[in-house]
Amino acid sequence: MMTKLLVANRGEIACRIFRTCRESGISTVAVYADPDAGALHVREADEAVRLPGAAAVDTYLRADLVVKAALDAGADAVHPGYGFLSENAEFARAVADAGLLWVGPPPDAIEAMASKTRAKELMGSPPLSAADVTAADLPVLVKAAAGGGGRGMRVVRELSELAGGLAAARSEAAAAFGDGEVFVEPYVERGRHVEVQVLADGHGTVWALGTRDCSLQRRHQKVVEECPAPGLPAELVAELHAASVAMARRVGYVGAGTVEFLISPDGRAHFLEVNTRLQVEHPVTEAVFGLDLVAWQLAIAEGAGLPAEPPPAAGHAVEARLYAEDPAADWAPQTGVLHDLSFPVEQGGPEPSGRPGLSGRPVLRVDTGYGPGDRIPVHYDPMLAKVVVWAPTRAAAVRRLADALRRARLHGPVTNRDLLVRTLTHPEFQAADGIGIDIGIDTGFYERHIDELTRPAAGEEHAAVAAALARAARGNANENGNANENGNGLPGRLGAWRNLPSQPQSKTYDGRSGAAHEVRYRTTAREGVRFTAEGLPGVRVVSVAPDRVALEVDGVVRTYAVHEYESDRADGGGQVYSGRQVYVDGPTGSYALTPRPRFPEPQTRHEPGSLLAPMPGTVVRIGDGLAAGARVRRGQPLVWLEAMKMEHRIAAPASGVLTALHAAPGAQVEVGALLAVVREEQQESAQEST
């Protein structure tokens, strides 16, 4: 029996495993890299061991350091979580060789399946040879042989792009998993990504726990998952289950794993890979089957056997992954302080399964590795939380999840929340309840709809009015001390105010839409302070309080909650200043606004053609042969940045001459740092003529 477990991971999956350990009476040990010293998973563990350094390759991917940490802390078992070393057979052997209990499949099974190339050969569908790819094979997918999560993947549609795709995938895979091996396979257009959760004990019992649909992916990163996969014919589900169980038996699999398939539009199942670990999306299976998969992992590692048959499935569960990323900045990962991350409270079933009792009411579950006030680091995955809802039907689960995301308070870096809400409310997604393969959800969903799903939210100008009036109300309250409030939520007797309309006041806010909003308003102290917004036809101020404003817009009253925080902001030159950020949550959406200061900070100016780092990160490489004076073409990749386990290309904005190159491989850069300067051809010709 294990008594103390070390989780060789970080973030929400470490917190998730700790929760089951607490319920099972098992002490817990966290490991942490330096940027994670105060992280939630460290705070929730009973003990923690430092892994010196910041980058994953120096910390969480160091098997020797993790095993030593377990021994130093007196742990008797190790759970790998997912990602990092979770599919590393040598790590599993090192854990066992150290006399520790390994919570995962046998190393030989990991070795057989964790490399996607060897798994494909074992399943009778070997990958393509990169050297033999021809135009007739296109499009193809370059894919990391180890790990997952969309890292180390590139779609290649032209032969001329193959070499670059291979290099980029190798670099990204090495940074994320410590293994740069990649392979090539045919790319199926408009396929459905369907997977089967398997759970096997050491006594010969193997469960196939339904299906999950993970087709909604952006850049091969799963965004929305659900269980069961909607619309699959019963005979196809039986085929997928049989293939998955056979695979597990063939390699002597023990523990939790996932067999992934791509279903082509003609209904054929193509084997993709086996993930020899717990999946990010495991909560939807837990909800539908009423299981705690982590508890079963622990029990199986201790030698327990599974019942002959799994519990019956009930209802439907949908999961949305909430990422700190900015759609307006080409989905660049975002860092900074997370001021608030809270969701509507839902009374429901037991954790961690999130499945209710007899009431049949929807149940909300949130798995996260962050709490209010935590800083999101640049070195790791940008996922903030997984938000899961179970309900008796798919329609009810989808509606409840969309509502929970819409009502959530997410105050901090930009997220993909709007994308998630619009996805869940999109007619094509909501209609996917029929029987059949082609029901509207497939891997091309975002390619078809991304523009409409990422348009700026309407109503930002009204949010700016609410922000300005709430700030004015806070100023009034501060000037007049603790005053009683009158019926419209304002201080009742403000001695400094005259019973006459004031001169117009103004405040300007910059929105994340890129628009600037100047708000003009007046105050009148007759019968308490009243505000009047100016310049917005159809808008009437109903009530104002320091943290809440009600506006009537075209005859409809809407209430906005307003919160203001100190926040870091960059000036575009790598210099960071302390400023303020306002978050306004209302019925039409949530908005982040930056108030313009009366006396702006001096800003670093850059010459035209300057390329600035869109995020903090590490320069992993620069283009071959690049140096000051080189000619470049528009769109040519110049610098590659690695941030949050993803690689980002910085391309030339125009054709011309590279007049400066400040980036160097291995350099750490802050957001806004100057990387290079490209002088455009027209500009260069004009300078030569003078």
C-alpha positions as CSV (number, residue, x, y, z in Angstrom):
1,M,0.0,0.0,0.0
2,M,1.4,3.4,-1.0
3,T,1.5,6.0,1.7
4,K,3.2,9.0,0.0
5,L,2.9,9.8,-3.7
6,L,5.1,12.2,-5.7
7,V,3.4,13.7,-8.8
8,A,6.1,14.3,-11.5
9,N,4.1,17.1,-13.1
10,R,2.7,20.6,-12.4
11,G,-0.4,22.7,-12.8
12,E,-4.0,21.4,-13.0
13,I,-3.1,17.7,-13.4
14,A,-1.0,17.7,-10.3
15,C,-3.8,19.4,-8.3
16,R,-6.3,16.9,-9.8
17,I,-4.2,13.9,-8.6
18,F,-3.6,15.4,-5.2
19,R,-7.4,15.7,-4.7
20,T,-7.9,11.9,-5.1
21,C,-4.9,11.3,-2.9
22,R,-6.4,13.4,-0.1
23,E,-9.7,11.4,-0.4
24,S,-7.6,8.1,-0.3
25,G,-5.5,9.1,2.7
26,I,-2.3,9.3,0.7
27,S,0.3,12.0,1.5
28,T,1.5,14.1,-1.5
29,V,4.7,15.5,-2.8
30,A,5.0,18.2,-5.5
31,V,8.0,19.0,-7.6
32,Y,8.5,22.6,-8.9
33,A,10.7,24.6,-11.1
34,D,11.7,28.1,-10.0
35,P,8.9,29.9,-11.8
36,D,6.4,27.6,-10.0
37,A,7.7,28.1,-6.5
38,G,4.4,29.7,-5.3
39,A,2.2,27.7,-7.7
40,L,-1.2,26.2,-6.7
41,H,0.1,22.6,-7.1
42,V,2.9,23.4,-4.6
43,R,0.5,25.0,-2.2
44,E,-1.9,22.0,-2.3
45,A,0.8,19.4,-1.8
46,D,1.8,18.2,1.7
47,E,5.5,18.6,0.7
48,A,7.4,20.0,-2.2
49,V,10.9,19.6,-3.7
50,R,12.6,22.2,-5.9
51,L,14.0,21.4,-9.3
52,P,16.5,24.2,-9.9
53,G,16.0,26.0,-13.2
54,A,13.1,27.3,-15.3
55,A,12.9,25.6,-18.7
56,A,11.1,22.2,-18.8
57,V,14.2,20.5,-20.3
58,D,16.2,21.5,-17.1
59,T,13.5,20.6,-14.6
60,Y,10.3,18.6,-15.2
61,L,12.0,16.6,-18.0
62,R,15.0,15.6,-15.8
63,A,14.2,12.0,-14.8
64,D,17.2,11.8,-12.5
65,L,16.1,14.9,-10.5
66,V,12.5,13.8,-10.2
67,V,13.5,10.3,-8.9
68,K,15.9,11.9,-6.5
69,A,13.2,14.3,-5.3
70,A,10.9,11.3,-4.6
71,L,13.6,9.5,-2.6
72,D,14.6,12.7,-0.7
73,A,10.9,13.3,0.3
74,G,10.4,9.7,1.4
75,A,7.8,9.0,-1.2
76,D,7.0,5.4,-2.1
77,A,5.2,5.9,-5.4
78,V,5.3,8.2,-8.4
79,H,2.5,9.3,-10.7
80,P,3.6,11.0,-14.0
81,G,0.5,12.9,-14.8
82,Y,0.4,13.7,-18.5
83,G,3.0,15.3,-20.8
84,F,6.6,15.7,-19.7
85,L,7.9,12.2,-18.7
86,S,4.6,10.4,-18.6
87,E,5.3,8.4,-21.8
88,N,9.0,7.8,-21.1
89,A,9.8,4.2,-20.6
90,E,13.2,4.9,-19.2
91,F,11.7,7.1,-16.6
92,A,9.3,4.4,-15.6
93,R,12.2,1.9,-15.3
94,A,14.2,4.4,-13.2
95,V,11.3,4.8,-10.8
96,A,11.0,1.1,-10.4
97,D,14.8,0.6,-10.1
98,A,14.8,3.1,-7.2
99,G,12.4,0.9,-5.3
100,L,9.4,3.1,-6.0
101,L,5.9,2.1,-7.1
102,W,5.2,3.3,-10.7
103,V,1.6,4.5,-11.2
104,G,1.3,3.7,-14.9
105,P,1.6,1.0,-17.6
106,P,4.6,-1.3,-17.7
107,P,7.7,0.2,-19.3
108,D,7.6,-2.4,-22.1
109,A,4.0,-1.4,-22.9
110,I,5.1,2.3,-22.9
111,E,8.0,1.5,-25.2
112,A,5.7,-0.4,-27.6
113,M,3.1,2.3,-27.8
114,A,4.5,5.7,-26.7
115,S,6.5,6.1,-29.9
116,K,3.8,6.7,-32.5
117,T,5.9,5.2,-35.2
118,R,6.4,1.9,-33.5
119,A,2.7,1.9,-32.4
120,K,1.6,2.3,-36.1
121,E,3.8,-0.5,-37.2
122,L,2.4,-2.7,-34.5
123,M,-1.2,-1.8,-35.5
124,G,-0.4,-2.5,-39.2
125,S,-0.4,1.1,-40.4
126,P,3.3,2.2,-40.7
127,P,4.0,5.9,-41.3
128,L,5.3,7.3,-44.5
129,S,9.0,7.8,-45.2
130,A,9.7,11.5,-45.3
131,A,12.3,10.9,-48.1
132,D,9.7,9.1,-50.2
133,V,6.8,11.7,-49.9
134,T,5.6,12.8,-53.4
135,A,3.0,15.3,-54.5
136,A,0.5,12.5,-54.8
137,D,0.8,11.9,-51.0
138,L,-0.1,15.5,-50.1
139,P,-1.4,16.8,-47.8
140,V,0.6,15.1,-45.1
141,L,0.9,15.6,-41.4
142,V,4.4,15.8,-39.7
143,K,4.0,14.6,-36.1
144,A,6.1,14.2,-33.0
145,A,6.7,10.5,-32.2
146,A,6.5,11.2,-28.5
147,G,4.1,13.2,-26.4
148,G,1.0,14.9,-27.7
149,G,-1.1,18.1,-27.0
150,G,-0.6,19.4,-30.6
151,R,3.1,20.0,-30.1
152,G,5.5,19.0,-32.8
153,M,2.8,18.9,-35.5
154,R,2.7,20.6,-38.9
155,V,0.4,20.1,-41.9
156,V,2.3,20.2,-45.2
157,R,0.4,20.9,-48.4
158,E,3.3,21.7,-50.7
159,L,6.5,19.6,-51.2
160,S,8.6,22.8,-50.8
161,E,7.3,23.1,-47.3
162,L,8.2,19.6,-46.1
163,A,11.8,20.3,-45.0
164,G,10.7,23.4,-43.0
165,G,7.8,21.5,-41.5
166,L,10.1,18.6,-40.4
167,A,12.6,21.0,-38.8
168,A,10.0,23.0,-37.0
169,A,8.2,19.9,-35.7
170,R,11.5,18.4,-34.5
171,S,12.5,21.5,-32.6
172,E,9.1,21.9,-30.9
173,A,8.9,18.2,-30.0
174,A,12.4,18.3,-28.5
175,A,11.5,21.3,-26.4
176,A,8.2,19.9,-25.2
177,F,9.1,16.2,-24.7
178,G,12.9,15.9,-24.8
179,D,12.6,13.8,-27.9
180,G,12.9,15.3,-31.4
181,E,11.8,12.2,-33.4
182,V,9.0,12.9,-35.9
183,F,7.2,11.0,-38.6
184,V,4.9,11.6,-41.6
185,E,1.4,10.3,-42.2
186,P,-1.5,11.1,-44.6
187,Y,-3.6,14.1,-43.5
188,V,-7.3,13.3,-43.6
189,E,-9.4,16.4,-44.4
190,R,-12.6,16.9,-42.4
191,G,-12.1,13.8,-40.4
192,R,-13.4,13.2,-36.9
193,H,-10.9,12.6,-34.0
194,V,-12.4,9.9,-31.9
195,E,-10.8,8.1,-29.0
196,V,-11.5,5.2,-26.6
197,Q,-10.5,5.3,-22.9
198,V,-9.1,1.9,-21.8
199,L,-8.5,0.8,-18.3
200,A,-6.7,-2.5,-17.6
201,D,-5.7,-4.3,-14.5
202,G,-2.8,-6.8,-13.9
203,H,-5.2,-9.8,-14.0
204,G,-6.4,-9.7,-17.6
205,T,-9.4,-7.5,-17.4
206,V,-9.6,-4.6,-19.9
207,W,-12.4,-2.0,-20.0
208,A,-13.3,0.1,-23.0
209,L,-15.0,3.2,-21.6
210,G,-17.2,4.6,-24.3
211,T,-15.9,7.1,-26.9
212,R,-14.7,10.7,-26.8
213,D,-14.9,13.2,-29.6
214,C,-12.0,15.6,-29.8
215,S,-12.5,16.9,-33.3
216,L,-12.6,20.5,-32.4
217,Q,-8.9,21.4,-32.6
218,R,-7.1,24.6,-33.5
219,R,-3.6,24.0,-34.8
220,H,-3.9,20.4,-33.7
221,Q,-4.5,21.4,-30.1
222,K,-7.8,20.1,-28.7
223,V,-10.2,22.8,-27.6
224,V,-13.6,21.1,-26.9
225,E,-14.1,17.4,-26.1
226,E,-17.2,15.4,-25.3
227,C,-18.3,11.9,-24.2
228,P,-19.8,10.0,-25.8
229,A,-18.8,11.0,-29.4
230,P,-22.1,12.1,-30.9
231,G,-23.6,10.4,-34.0
232,L,-21.4,7.3,-34.2
233,P,-23.2,4.2,-35.5
234,A,-23.3,1.4,-32.9
235,E,-21.3,-0.9,-35.2
236,L,-18.5,1.6,-35.5
237,V,-18.4,2.1,-31.8
238,A,-18.1,-1.7,-31.4
239,E,-15.3,-1.8,-33.9
240,L,-13.3,0.9,-32.1
241,H,-13.8,-0.8,-28.7
242,A,-12.7,-4.2,-30.1
243,A,-9.6,-2.7,-31.6
244,S,-8.7,-0.8,-28.4
245,V,-9.1,-3.9,-26.2
246,A,-7.1,-6.0,-28.6
247,M,-4.3,-3.5,-28.6
248,A,-4.2,-3.4,-24.8
249,R,-4.1,-7.2,-24.6
250,R,-1.4,-7.4,-27.3
251,V,1.1,-5.4,-25.4
252,G,0.2,-6.5,-21.8
253,Y,-1.2,-3.0,-21.0
254,V,-1.9,-2.2,-17.4
255,G,-3.5,1.1,-16.1
256,A,-5.2,4.0,-18.0
257,G,-4.6,4.7,-21.6
258,T,-6.2,6.1,-24.7
259,V,-6.5,4.7,-28.2
260,E,-7.0,7.5,-30.8
261,F,-8.6,7.1,-34.3
262,L,-9.4,9.4,-37.2
263,I,-12.7,8.7,-38.7
264,S,-12.8,9.7,-42.4
265,P,-16.0,11.1,-44.0
266,D,-16.7,7.7,-45.5
267,G,-16.9,6.1,-42.0
268,R,-13.5,4.3,-42.0
269,A,-11.5,4.2,-38.8
270,H,-7.8,5.0,-39.2
271,F,-5.5,4.3,-36.2
272,L,-3.6,7.3,-35.0
273,E,-1.8,6.6,-31.8
274,V,-2.0,5.3,-28.2
275,N,-1.4,7.6,-25.3
276,T,0.0,5.5,-22.5
277,R,-1.1,7.9,-19.8
278,L,-4.1,9.8,-18.5
279,Q,-5.6,12.3,-21.0
280,V,-6.3,15.9,-20.4
281,E,-9.9,15.2,-21.3
282,H,-10.4,12.3,-18.9
283,P,-13.0,14.2,-16.8
284,V,-15.7,13.7,-19.4
285,T,-15.4,10.0,-19.2
286,E,-15.4,10.1,-15.4
287,A,-18.6,12.1,-15.5
288,V,-20.4,9.8,-17.9
289,F,-19.3,6.6,-16.2
290,G,-19.3,7.9,-12.6
291,L,-15.7,6.9,-12.1
292,D,-12.5,8.3,-10.6
293,L,-9.9,7.2,-13.1
294,V,-7.0,8.4,-10.9
295,A,-8.3,6.4,-8.0
296,W,-8.4,3.3,-10.3
297,Q,-4.8,4.1,-11.4
298,L,-3.7,4.1,-7.8
299,A,-5.6,0.9,-6.9
300,I,-4.4,-1.0,-10.0
301,A,-0.8,0.0,-9.2
302,E,-1.3,-1.6,-5.8
303,G,-2.5,-4.8,-7.4
304,A,-6.3,-4.4,-7.3
305,G,-8.5,-6.0,-10.0
306,L,-11.3,-4.5,-12.0
307,P,-14.8,-5.9,-12.0
308,A,-15.6,-7.9,-15.0
309,E,-17.7,-5.1,-16.6
310,P,-17.5,-1.4,-16.3
311,P,-20.4,0.7,-14.9
312,P,-23.1,1.7,-17.3
313,A,-22.8,5.1,-19.1
314,A,-25.3,7.8,-18.4
315,G,-25.9,11.3,-19.8
316,H,-23.4,13.4,-21.7
317,A,-20.4,15.5,-20.7
318,V,-18.6,18.3,-22.5
319,E,-15.2,19.9,-21.6
320,A,-13.8,23.2,-22.8
321,R,-10.1,24.1,-22.4
322,L,-9.5,27.6,-21.3
323,Y,-6.2,29.0,-22.6
324,A,-4.3,32.2,-21.9
325,E,-3.9,33.2,-25.5
326,D,-4.8,36.2,-27.7
327,P,-6.7,35.6,-30.9
328,A,-6.0,39.1,-32.1
329,A,-2.2,38.4,-31.8
330,D,-2.2,35.2,-33.8
331,W,-3.1,33.2,-30.7
332,A,0.1,34.2,-28.9
333,P,0.3,32.7,-25.4
334,Q,-0.3,35.3,-22.7
335,T,1.5,35.7,-19.3
336,G,0.8,38.0,-16.3
337,V,-1.2,38.0,-13.1
338,L,-4.5,36.2,-13.0
339,H,-6.5,38.5,-10.7
340,D,-9.6,36.3,-10.6
341,L,-10.7,32.9,-12.0
342,S,-14.2,32.0,-10.7
343,F,-17.2,30.3,-12.1
344,P,-20.9,30.1,-11.1
345,V,-21.3,27.9,-8.0
346,E,-23.2,24.7,-8.9
347,Q,-24.5,22.4,-6.2
348,G,-24.2,18.9,-7.6
349,G,-22.6,15.5,-7.4
350,P,-19.4,14.3,-5.8
351,E,-16.0,15.2,-7.0
352,P,-13.9,14.3,-8.9
353,S,-16.4,12.5,-11.2
354,G,-18.8,15.5,-11.3
355,R,-21.7,13.2,-11.9
356,P,-24.9,14.0,-10.0
357,G,-27.2,11.8,-8.0
358,L,-30.9,11.3,-8.7
359,S,-31.8,14.9,-9.5
360,G,-30.4,14.8,-13.0
361,R,-29.3,18.5,-12.7
362,P,-26.3,19.7,-14.7
363,V,-23.1,19.6,-12.7
364,L,-20.1,21.9,-13.3
365,R,-16.5,20.9,-12.6
366,V,-13.4,23.1,-13.0
367,D,-9.9,21.7,-12.9
368,T,-7.2,24.4,-12.7
369,G,-3.7,24.9,-11.6
370,Y,-4.1,28.6,-10.8
371,G,-5.7,30.7,-8.1
372,P,-6.4,34.4,-7.8
373,G,-3.2,36.4,-7.7
374,D,-1.1,33.7,-9.4
375,R,1.2,34.7,-12.2
376,I,1.1,32.7,-15.4
377,P,4.7,31.8,-16.4
378,V,6.0,31.8,-19.9
379,H,7.8,28.4,-19.7
380,Y,4.9,26.0,-19.7
381,D,1.5,25.2,-21.2
382,P,-0.9,28.2,-21.4
383,M,-4.0,26.2,-20.3
384,L,-5.6,27.9,-17.3
385,A,-8.4,25.5,-16.6
386,K,-10.6,22.7,-17.9
387,V,-14.3,23.4,-17.5
388,V,-16.6,20.4,-17.6
389,V,-20.4,20.0,-17.5
390,W,-22.4,16.8,-17.2
391,A,-26.1,16.7,-18.0
392,P,-28.7,14.1,-18.9
393,T,-28.5,15.2,-22.6
394,R,-25.9,16.7,-24.9
395,A,-28.1,19.7,-25.5
396,A,-28.4,20.4,-21.8
397,A,-24.7,19.9,-21.2
398,V,-23.7,22.2,-24.1
399,R,-26.0,25.0,-23.0
400,R,-24.9,24.8,-19.3
401,L,-21.2,24.9,-20.3
402,A,-21.7,27.9,-22.5
403,D,-23.5,29.7,-19.8
404,A,-20.9,28.9,-17.1
405,L,-18.1,30.2,-19.4
406,R,-20.1,33.3,-20.2
407,R,-20.7,34.1,-16.5
408,A,-17.2,33.3,-15.3
409,R,-15.0,36.1,-13.9
410,L,-11.7,35.9,-15.8
411,H,-9.7,38.9,-14.9
412,G,-6.1,38.8,-16.1
413,P,-4.4,37.9,-19.4
414,V,-6.4,37.5,-22.6
415,T,-8.1,34.1,-22.9
416,N,-10.0,32.1,-25.6
417,R,-13.2,32.3,-23.5
418,D,-15.2,34.1,-26.3
419,L,-14.1,31.4,-28.8
420,L,-15.4,28.7,-26.5
421,V,-18.7,30.4,-25.9
422,R,-19.3,31.0,-29.6
423,T,-18.2,27.5,-30.4
424,L,-20.7,26.0,-28.0
425,T,-23.5,28.2,-29.3
426,H,-22.7,27.8,-33.0
427,P,-25.6,26.1,-34.8
428,E,-23.4,23.6,-36.5
429,F,-22.0,22.4,-33.2
430,Q,-25.3,22.4,-31.5
431,A,-26.9,20.4,-34.3
432,A,-24.5,17.5,-34.0
433,D,-27.0,15.2,-32.3
434,G,-27.9,13.0,-35.2
435,I,-26.7,9.6,-36.2
436,G,-23.9,9.5,-38.8
437,I,-20.3,10.5,-39.4
438,D,-20.8,13.8,-41.1
439,I,-22.8,15.8,-38.5
440,G,-20.9,19.1,-38.7
441,I,-18.2,18.6,-36.1
442,D,-14.8,17.6,-37.6
443,T,-11.2,18.7,-37.6
444,G,-12.0,21.4,-40.1
445,F,-14.6,23.2,-38.0
446,Y,-12.3,26.1,-36.9
447,E,-10.8,26.4,-40.4
448,R,-14.3,27.1,-41.7
449,H,-15.6,29.3,-38.9
450,I,-12.6,30.9,-37.2
451,D,-13.3,34.4,-38.5
452,E,-16.9,34.6,-37.2
453,L,-15.9,32.9,-33.9
454,T,-13.2,35.5,-33.2
455,R,-14.7,38.8,-34.2
456,P,-14.5,41.5,-31.4
457,A,-17.4,41.4,-28.9
458,A,-20.0,44.0,-29.4
459,G,-20.9,46.4,-26.6
460,E,-17.4,47.5,-25.6
461,E,-18.4,51.2,-25.7
462,H,-21.1,50.5,-23.1
463,A,-18.6,48.7,-20.9
464,A,-16.3,51.8,-21.1
465,V,-19.2,53.9,-19.8
466,A,-19.8,51.6,-16.9
467,A,-16.0,51.6,-16.1
468,A,-15.9,55.5,-16.1
469,L,-19.0,55.9,-14.0
470,A,-17.9,53.3,-11.5
471,R,-14.5,55.0,-11.1
472,A,-16.2,58.3,-10.6
473,A,-18.5,56.8,-7.9
474,R,-15.4,55.4,-6.2
475,G,-13.8,58.8,-6.2
476,N,-17.0,60.4,-4.7
477,A,-17.2,57.8,-2.0
478,N,-13.5,58.2,-1.1
479,E,-13.9,62.0,-0.9
480,N,-17.0,61.8,1.4
481,G,-16.2,58.9,3.7
482,N,-18.8,56.3,4.6
483,A,-22.1,57.6,3.4
484,N,-25.4,55.9,3.4
485,E,-26.5,54.8,0.0
486,N,-29.7,55.9,-1.7
487,G,-32.0,54.0,-4.0
488,N,-29.8,54.2,-7.0
489,G,-26.7,52.8,-5.2
490,L,-24.9,56.1,-4.8
491,P,-23.7,57.9,-1.7
492,G,-26.7,59.8,-0.4
493,R,-25.3,63.1,1.1
494,L,-22.0,64.3,-0.5
495,G,-21.2,67.6,1.2
496,A,-18.8,68.7,-1.4
497,W,-21.3,68.6,-4.2
498,R,-23.5,71.4,-5.5
499,N,-27.1,70.9,-6.5
500,L,-26.2,71.9,-10.1
501,P,-25.0,69.9,-13.1
502,S,-21.2,69.8,-13.2
503,Q,-19.0,70.5,-16.1
504,P,-18.5,67.5,-18.5
505,Q,-16.0,65.0,-17.2
506,S,-14.2,62.6,-19.6
507,K,-12.2,59.4,-19.4
508,T,-10.6,57.4,-22.2
509,Y,-10.2,53.7,-22.3
510,D,-8.4,51.4,-24.8
511,G,-10.2,48.2,-25.4
512,R,-8.9,44.8,-26.5
513,S,-10.8,45.3,-29.7
514,G,-8.2,48.0,-30.6
515,A,-10.8,50.8,-30.3
516,A,-10.4,53.8,-28.0
517,H,-13.5,54.9,-26.1
518,E,-13.8,58.4,-24.8
519,V,-16.5,58.6,-22.1
520,R,-18.1,62.0,-21.3
521,Y,-20.4,62.3,-18.4
522,R,-21.9,64.9,-16.0
523,T,-22.8,64.6,-12.3
524,T,-25.7,66.2,-10.5
525,A,-26.0,66.2,-6.7
526,R,-29.7,66.9,-6.5
527,E,-31.3,64.1,-4.4
528,G,-28.0,62.3,-4.4
529,V,-25.4,62.2,-7.1
530,R,-26.7,61.2,-10.5
531,F,-24.7,60.6,-13.6
532,T,-25.6,61.4,-17.2
533,A,-23.6,59.8,-20.1
534,E,-23.1,62.0,-23.1
535,G,-22.5,61.2,-26.7
536,L,-24.1,57.8,-26.8
537,P,-27.7,58.0,-28.1
538,G,-30.1,55.5,-26.6
539,V,-28.1,55.2,-23.4
540,R,-29.5,56.2,-20.0
541,V,-27.8,55.8,-16.6
542,V,-30.0,53.9,-14.3
543,S,-27.8,53.4,-11.2
544,V,-24.1,53.7,-10.3
545,A,-22.1,52.2,-7.5
546,P,-18.3,51.8,-7.1
547,D,-18.4,48.2,-8.4
548,R,-21.7,48.0,-10.3
549,V,-23.4,50.1,-13.0
550,A,-26.8,49.7,-14.6
551,L,-27.4,51.2,-18.0
552,E,-30.5,51.3,-20.1
553,V,-29.5,50.7,-23.8
554,D,-32.3,51.1,-26.3
555,G,-34.9,50.4,-23.7
556,V,-33.2,47.3,-22.2
557,V,-31.6,47.6,-18.7
558,R,-28.2,45.9,-18.4
559,T,-26.1,45.6,-15.2
560,Y,-22.3,45.6,-15.4
561,A,-19.9,44.5,-12.6
562,V,-16.7,46.5,-12.6
563,H,-13.4,45.5,-11.1
564,E,-10.1,47.5,-11.4
565,Y,-6.6,46.1,-10.6
566,E,-3.0,47.2,-10.7
567,S,-1.5,45.5,-13.7
568,D,1.8,45.2,-15.6
569,R,1.9,46.5,-19.1
570,A,4.8,46.7,-21.6
571,D,5.6,49.8,-23.6
572,G,6.6,48.0,-26.8
573,G,10.3,48.3,-26.1
574,G,10.7,45.6,-23.5
575,Q,10.2,48.1,-20.7
576,V,7.4,47.2,-18.2
577,Y,5.4,49.8,-16.3
578,S,2.8,49.4,-13.6
579,G,-0.7,50.6,-14.7
580,R,-4.3,49.8,-14.1
581,Q,-6.7,47.4,-15.9
582,V,-10.4,47.4,-15.7
583,Y,-12.6,44.3,-16.2
584,V,-16.3,44.8,-16.9
585,D,-18.6,41.7,-16.9
586,G,-22.1,42.2,-18.3
587,P,-24.9,40.3,-20.1
588,T,-23.4,41.1,-23.5
589,G,-19.9,39.8,-22.7
590,S,-16.8,40.5,-20.6
591,Y,-14.4,43.3,-21.5
592,A,-10.9,44.3,-20.5
593,L,-10.2,48.0,-20.7
594,T,-7.0,50.0,-20.1
595,P,-7.6,53.6,-18.8
596,R,-5.4,56.1,-20.5
597,P,-3.3,58.1,-17.9
598,R,-3.6,61.9,-17.8
599,F,0.2,62.0,-18.3
600,P,1.3,59.1,-20.4
601,E,4.6,57.3,-19.7
602,P,7.4,58.0,-22.2
603,Q,7.4,55.2,-24.8
604,T,10.2,53.7,-26.7
605,R,10.0,54.5,-30.4
606,H,11.1,52.1,-33.0
607,E,11.9,52.7,-36.7
608,P,9.6,51.3,-39.4
609,G,10.1,47.6,-40.0
610,S,11.0,46.8,-36.4
611,L,10.1,43.3,-35.3
612,L,9.2,43.1,-31.7
613,A,8.7,40.0,-29.5
614,P,5.0,39.3,-29.3
615,M,5.5,37.4,-26.0
616,P,8.3,36.7,-23.5
617,G,10.2,33.6,-24.5
618,T,13.4,32.0,-25.7
619,V,15.0,32.5,-29.1
620,V,15.4,28.9,-30.3
621,R,16.9,29.7,-33.8
622,I,17.2,32.3,-36.5
623,G,16.9,31.8,-40.3
624,D,19.8,30.1,-42.0
625,G,22.5,32.6,-43.2
626,L,20.7,35.6,-41.7
627,A,22.9,38.6,-40.8
628,A,22.6,42.3,-41.1
629,G,22.6,43.3,-44.7
630,A,20.8,40.2,-46.0
631,R,17.9,40.5,-48.4
632,V,14.6,39.0,-47.1
633,R,11.2,38.5,-48.7
634,R,7.8,39.3,-47.2
635,G,6.6,36.4,-45.0
636,Q,10.1,34.8,-44.7
637,P,10.6,33.3,-41.2
638,L,13.5,35.2,-39.5
639,V,13.3,34.3,-35.8
640,W,11.7,31.4,-33.9
641,L,10.6,31.9,-30.3
642,E,9.7,29.1,-27.9
643,A,7.1,30.1,-25.3
644,M,4.7,27.9,-23.3
645,K,6.0,24.8,-25.0
646,M,5.0,26.1,-28.5
647,E,7.2,27.4,-31.2
648,H,6.3,30.8,-32.8
649,R,7.7,32.1,-36.1
650,I,8.5,35.8,-36.5
651,A,8.4,36.6,-40.2
652,A,9.5,39.6,-42.3
653,P,6.7,42.2,-42.6
654,A,7.9,43.2,-46.1
655,S,10.5,42.4,-48.7
656,G,13.7,44.4,-48.2
657,V,17.0,44.4,-46.4
658,L,17.6,43.1,-42.8
659,T,19.4,46.2,-41.3
660,A,19.7,44.8,-37.8
661,L,19.4,41.4,-36.1
662,H,19.4,41.5,-32.3
663,A,18.1,38.0,-31.6
664,A,20.5,35.2,-30.9
665,P,19.7,31.5,-30.2
666,G,19.3,30.8,-26.5
667,A,18.5,34.5,-25.6
668,Q,15.6,35.2,-23.2
669,V,13.5,38.1,-24.4
670,E,10.6,40.0,-22.9
671,V,7.5,41.0,-24.7
672,G,8.2,44.0,-26.9
673,A,11.9,43.4,-27.1
674,L,13.5,44.4,-30.5
675,L,14.4,41.3,-32.4
676,A,15.3,42.6,-35.9
677,V,14.7,45.5,-38.3
678,V,13.7,45.1,-42.0
679,R,14.0,48.1,-44.3
680,E,11.3,47.8,-46.9
681,E,12.4,47.8,-50.6
682,Q,10.5,51.1,-51.4
683,Q,12.0,52.8,-48.4
684,E,15.4,51.6,-49.3
685,S,15.1,52.9,-52.9
686,A,13.9,56.3,-51.6
687,Q,17.0,56.5,-49.3
688,E,19.3,55.5,-52.2
689,S,17.9,58.2,-54.5
690,T,18.6,60.9,-51.9
